[in-house]
């Protein structure tokens, strides 16, 4: 059980870093068009798209990725609490 928990927590952390790197790539012209950028786009966009539909950009600033990362952090916290509750810690 602990091994599965650790895998899920690590996967959520890695995905958070994928989103952060993908967001930072928008600051560099042409970075998202590179092969690495396209791979990150295929991984990040399906998760970011629902947030972009709900949260409109504020002028030139898109805050939906910040909300998406917060949701991932809440999921990690919830998973951690669920694990501790199941294990009786």
URKA-V51134 format. One record per pair of residues at least 24 apart in sequence whose C-alpha atoms are under 10 Angstrom apart, sorted by sequence separation. I is the first residue (numbers start at 1). GAP is how many residues later the second one is. D is the distance in Angstrom with one decimal. If there is no record, write none. Layout:
I_GAP_D, I_GAP_D
//
This chain:
19_24_8.5, 20_24_9.5, 18_25_7.9, 19_25_5.9, 18_26_7.1, 19_26_8.9, 15_28_8.5, 16_28_9.4, 19_28_9.1, 15_29_8.2, 19_29_8.6, 23_39_9.9, 23_42_7.4, 22_43_9.6, 23_43_9.3, 20_45_8.3, 19_46_7.5, 20_46_8.9, 19_47_9.3, 19_49_8.6, 20_49_8.1, 19_50_7.4, 16_52_8.9, 17_52_9.1, 16_53_6.2, 15_54_9.1, 16_54_9.2, 16_55_9.9, 13_56_9.9, 16_56_6.9, 12_57_10.0, 15_57_8.5, 16_57_8.1, 13_59_8.3, 12_60_6.8, 13_60_8.3, 12_61_8.2, 12_63_8.3, 13_63_8.1, 12_64_6.8, 11_65_9.8, 9_66_9.3, 10_66_9.4, 9_67_6.3, 8_68_8.5, 9_68_9.3, 9_70_7.8, 8_71_8.5, 9_71_8.0, 8_72_9.9, 5_74_8.0, 6_74_9.6, 5_75_8.0, 5_77_9.9, 5_78_7.2, 2_81_8.3, 1_82_8.7, 1_85_9.8, 2_85_9.2, 1_86_9.0
//
